[in-house]
Amino acid sequence: MIAAATMVASAASGAAAQSYDLVLSGGRVMDPESGLDAVRHVGIRDGTITVISESPLDGETVVDVSGLVVAPGFIDLHAHGQNRYSSRLQARDGVTTALELEGGTDDVEQWYARREGQAVIHYGATASHGAARRLALGGQEEAVRLAAGLEQVAVMEHRLREELGRGALGIGYGIQYTPGARRDEIHRMFQLAAEEGVTNFVHIRYAGMVEPGSSIEAVHEMIANAASTGAGVHIVHIGSSGLGQVPTLLSLIEGAQARGLDVTTEVYPYTAASTDIRAAIFDPGWRERFGSDYSDIEWDATGERLTEETFNERRETGGRIIAHIIPQEMFELALAHPLVMVASDGVPFLDGNGHPRGAGTFARVLGRYVREEGLLTLMDALRKMTLMPARRLEAYVPQMANKGRLRVGADADITVFDPATVIDNATFEAPTEPSGGIEHVLVGGTFVVRGAELIADALPGQPIRR
């Protein structure tokens, strides 16, 4: 015992005697993987966490973070806002990795090439089933409503396999947006995912409470495909897809996991969804399916609530809407559930318009639902934002094994925030207001936010690829 204690003391003194590129000194270090929750000093060298010490450390730069939480950088599995403006708002919200997994991309090489050396935070994308479908059906817009034959399904399969070979992070689906995609087509795509060892990230076939065509039926399809093929499936935004059926959907997912199926889900902490008004989800019957009406639909550009007349007019021309259709108690139930991750579904901000979830999701959870409401503990919230999303990918994306945790050897993707003041400031009226209380954000050991201010020329984001 004496010898062991001497060795620990010697190791600690050795760490303290070294110098590091950066030291985060005296913060409350919280690591969901190990359960560590204690005051520590974090030494970083060459973009990697080199030491987590009980004793003070020397460094080229030492930042006093006493009184602040030092957490793994937040990982957003569902971020459509992949432009620099949107990424900077996400960095102000504590996000260090933002991935486009539901929508995906139609050309993996071009998508990654456009962002190389230009990214604020880490980035990555799936191969898009919808894009492969348009290719197979001739590219016409109405292809979303057309059924595919065996030859066309084979074209989709070939295209997706090519894109996975180029490093796509799985297959992304918007099945509710492609109502022509029959169940046999989707099942074949799941078989492909199983063969390639990747996960399916799916916007399910239905959102609503009317049978047939309910959210429950849509989740049944996902679980059946996972069980029959062995492929993993991540069901996106269970709040907006589940609506009033969230309790049953959570029970289905929990039961599937308990029996060894690889089925996961996520939620964003808002009562409104966002999409294009021309989307198939607003085909006739949507009011009955959602239990909503025209006045629940807001025209994003002006904040105007729609009537039957203006809804039909805008449906002809197209444009983004905010749909106030998610019951508060349903997304809160999902947020508190131990199996549900946090993800934003943030859309790109255009001319200052958009859904506030793209700017405030993570601070909103920490401020409103941890500190103010006590809906979940701080460690549980951090687990949903860091470790769980990293584990969702790391089996076939080795980079993710060093993200989402604070330990020696992990990437220095770190978010430092004030638990007493962290809060979202983005609203539906002012959706691009940055979050408050996020004091420092490091991406690969480089500050992108320091002293709650964005570092304008910092572009350390790296590609995340299979």
N, C-alpha and C positions, 0 to 999 in steps of 0.2 A: 504494500500500500504506500509506503514511504517512497519507494523507487518510482511508482506510477505518478505520484503527486509531483515529484521532482521533474519528471519528464514533461508533464503538462505545463508546469511553471516555466521550464526551459523553452518549450515551444512557443508559449505566449510571449516570453521576453524576446525570443528570436524574431517573432512577427513584428513586435513593437520596434525592434532595432532596425528593421528594413524601411525603405522608403517606397512609396507608391505614387502612381500618376495622380490619383485622386483618393481622398479619404472623406467618407461621410461619417462625421464624428458625433457620437452620443445620441443617436436616434433610437426610437422604439422599432427594432427590427422584427418584422412579422413574416414568417415563412410558412405557408400552408402545407408544404410537403413534410417538414420535420416537426411542425407545431411550435417552433421557436417564437417566443413573444417576450423580448427582453431588450434592455438598453445595450447596444453594441456599437462597435466602430467597424466600418466596412472599408477595406482596402481594395482598390481597383488598379489593375495594371494591364495594358494592352487590350482594353475592352472586356476584360474578364474579372469576375470577383476572385480575388487572390486570398483574402483572409477575412474572417468575421471574428473580431477579437473583443474580449472583455476589457482589455487595456487600451489606452489611447495609442494612436498610430501616427507616424510621420508620413507626410506626403508632399509632393510638389504643389498640390492644391489641397487644402483642408477646408471643408465646408461644415460649419456647426449646424447640425440638424436636430439638436436637443428639443424635445417637446413635439417633434414631428414623427409620423409613422414612415418607416422605410419599408416599402413593399416591392414585390416583383412588378415589373411593368405590366399593365393591363393588356390582355390579348382579346381582340375583337374578331370573332369568327365570321361576322356578317356585316361587312362594311362596303356598301356600294360607292361611297364617296371616296374615290381613289385619285382625285385631283389634289394638287398641293394645298389649295385653300382649305378643303375639307380635312386633309390630314393635319394641318396645323391646328385646327379646332379640336381634332381628336387628341393631339399631343397635349393641348391645354386641359383636356379631360383625363389625362394620365395614361393614354393608350400608347404603347410602344410597338405593337404589331397589329396591323389591320388587314384582314383577308377577305377577299371577294369569293365566298364559297357557295352561296345560293345561286347567284346569277352566272358566275363564271365568265369565261372569255371565249370568243370564237377563234382566236389565234394566239396560242400561248407564247410563241417566240416574239411576236410583235408586242404583245401586252407587256412582257417583262422588259423588252429592249427599250420601250418608251420611258420606262421609269428608272433605268439604270443610272446611278449617280445623281438622280434628281429627287430622291425621296426623303421626306422628313422622318418617317417611321418605316419599319419593316413592312413588306407587302408580298402578296401572293394571291393566286386564283386557281379555281378549278377549271376543268373543261366543261363547256356549256352544252347540256343536252338539247336545250332549245335551239342553239346555233347549229348543232349537228343536224337537228331535225329540219331546220329551214334549208340547209344545204341539200339534204336528201330529197326534199319535196320541191326543189327548184327555186328556193329563195323568196317566193312570193309571201307577202304579209299574211294572206289568208291561210297560209300553211298551218298556222296554229290550230285551226279548226278541222284540218283534214286528217283522216286516218291514213296510216302508213301500211304499205304492203311489206311482204317479207324481204324483197329486194331493197326497199328503202330503209328498212330497219337494219339491214346488213351494211348499208352505206353509213348510217349513224354509228354503228358499232366500229367500223373501220376508222372513221374520223376520230372518235373518242379514244380509241386505242392509240392512234398516232399522237394525240395531244397529251395523253398520259405518259407516253414515252418521252415527251419533251419537258416533263417536269410538272405537269398540272397536279394540283393537290387533291385530286379526287374528281367526282362528277357532280355538277350542280344542276338542279332541276327547279323549274317553276311550273309544276304540273297543272296547277289551277289556271295558269296563263296559256296553257297549250291543251285545251279540252279535247283536241283530236287524238291525243296520245292515249291509246288503249292500254289496258292492264297488261296484255301480253308484251307490248313494246317496253313498258317500264320494267317488267320482270326480266326481260332479256338484258336490259342495261344493268340491272342488279347482278345478273350472272357475270357480265363483263367486269364489273367492279370487284366481284369476288375473285375472279381469275387474276386480276391485276393487283389485288391486295389493297384496295383503296376504299374510302368511305363515300357514300352517297349523301349529299347535302340537299334536303328536299323541302320545297314549299309544297305541301300536300295537295291532293286533288280537290278537296272541298273545304270550305269554312262555313259552318252553319249548323243549325239545329233542326233542320227539316229532313226527315227520312222519306225516300232514299236520298243520298247525297249529303250526309251529315259529316261533321268533323270526325266522329267516331268511326264511320265507315272508311274514311280516308286513312286514319291511323291503322285500322285493321289491315289495309293494303300494305302499308309499310312494314308492319310486323310480320305479315305472311311472307313478303319478299325476303326479309332478313332471315327468317326461319328456314325457308326453302333453298336459299342460295348460300347462306353463310356470310353474306356481305353485311358490313356495318351501315347504319343509317342514322343521320342526324336530322331531326325534324326541327325546322326553323320556326321562330316566333310563335310559340305555342299559345300565347295570349291572343294574338290576332287571328290565328287559325282555329283556335279552340272555342273562343267566345264563351258561351255559357256551359260548354261541355268540358271545360278544362279539368274538373275533378276526375271525370271518367278517363280522360286521356292520360293524366298522370298515373292513374291506377294501371292502365294498360302498359305504359312504359316501365313502370316499376316492376310489374309482374314479368314482363319480357326480360328485363335485366336479371331478375332473380332466377330465371331459368336459363341463363347463359347467353342470351341474345345481345348483340351489340347495337343497342338502340339508345340514343341520347336526344336531348332537346335543350332549348334556350328560351329566354324571354327578354323583352325590353320593358322598362318601367313606365309605360305611358298608356293612356286610355284611347289613343288614336293611332290608326294605321295610315299609310301613305302609298299611293300608286298613281298610275295614269288612269284617267276616267274611262278610256277606251278599253281597258283590260277586260278580259272575258269574265272576271269575277263580278263585273257589273252587268252581265247579261240579264235579260228579263227574269224576275223572280228573286233578285238580290235582296229586296227589302224583307221578304218573307224569310229568306235564308239567314240573314243577319239579325233579324228582329229590329230593324232600323228604318229610317225614312229619309227623304230628300234633305230635310233640314239638318241631318247629322253629317252631311257632306259639305266640306268647306273648300272653296276654290283657293288654292295655295297662293296664287299671285296677289290676291286682293283681300283675303280673309272673309269673303262673301259666303254666306250660307245659301245653298242652292234650293230651288223650288223644282217641281216637276218640269216646268218649262225651261228653266235655265240648265237643269241637268241634261235634258235631251239636246239642247243647243250645244253644250260643251262636249257632250259625248260624240257629236259629229266632228268637232274640230280637234279634240284631244287636249291634254294638259294635266298637270299634277294636282291631285286633291289630297286633303286630309280627311280621313273618315273616322269620326268620333263614335266608334262602335264597340269598344272593348270595355266590359264591365270592370270597374276598379277592383272589386273583390276577387275577380278571376286572375288578373295578372299578379295581384299580391299573393294569392295562393301559390301560383307558379314560382314567384320569386323566392318565397320562403321554403319551397320544397328542396330537400338536399340533393336531388338528382338534376336540378335545372341550372344551367349556366346562364350568365349574363352576356348578351350581345346586342348591338345597337340597331341593326338594320338601317344604318344611316345612309340616306340618299345624298347624291352630290348637291352641294349648295349652288344655286344659280341665281345671280343678281340679288344675293342676300336672302333668297327664299328657300324654304325647305322645312323638314320636320326637325324639331329641336333635339330629337334623339341622336342626331349626328354630331351634336356638340356637347350634350350634357348627360348621356346615359350613365356613365360610371360614377361621376360625382353625385348624381341624383340618388343612386342606390346608397352611396356612403353617407350622404347628408340627410336625406329624407327618410330612408327606410332602415338605416342602421342607427344613426344618432337620434333622430326625432321620433320615429315610430317604434323603434326597437323590434322591427319585424324579423331581423336576423342579426347574428353577432358580427362584429367586424371581421373576425377570422373567417367565418363562413362566407361573408360577402367577397373577401379577397380570394378565397378558394374558387368561387364561381367565376371570377374575372381573370384568373391567372393559371393555377395548376390544372383545373378541369379542362379548359380549352387546349392547353399544351398537351395533355394526355390524350385528347381526342385525336390528335394527329401524329404523335411521336412514334407510333409503331411503324409507320412507313415514311415519316419525314424526320430523319434523325436530328435536324437542327432544333426541333421543338423540345428535345430532351434536355436542353440547356436553357430553356425559357420557362417562365411561370414559377420559378422558385428562386430563393436566395440561399445559395450554398457555394462553397468553394468550388471553382471550376465552371460555374454557371455564367452565362452571358450577363454583362452588366447593363441589362435593360431594367431600369429601376424607376419607380415612381415614389416621390416623397411628398406627403400631404399632411395638412393640419386636420386632425380628426374633429377638432372643435369648430372649424369654420368651413370645411369642404362642402360645396353645394353647387348645384346646377343653376345657371342664370339664364340659359336659353329658354324661351317661351314660344308659343305658337305665334305671338305677335312679333317677337324679336328672336328668331331661331338661331342667330349666329353669335349670341352673346357667350363669351368664353366662361367656362366654369371657374369658380373661386376656390381657394384653399389648396390648389395643386401647386406646390412651391417649386419643386424641381422634377424634371423628367430627363432621364438618361437613356439614350439609345446606343447600345454598343459602347458604353463608357463615355459618350459625348453628350454634353448638355444640349437638349433642344428647347427646354424650358428651364430658366434659372431665376430664382427670386420671383417666381410667378410671372415672369416675362418671357415671351417667345424669343429665341435666338434666331434672328431673321435669316442668316446665311447658313444655318446648320442643316446639312442634308446627309446624315449618316445612315439612312435606312437601307437595308440590304434585302435582296430577294429571298423569299422562302419558297423552296422548290422540292418536289419529291426527288 
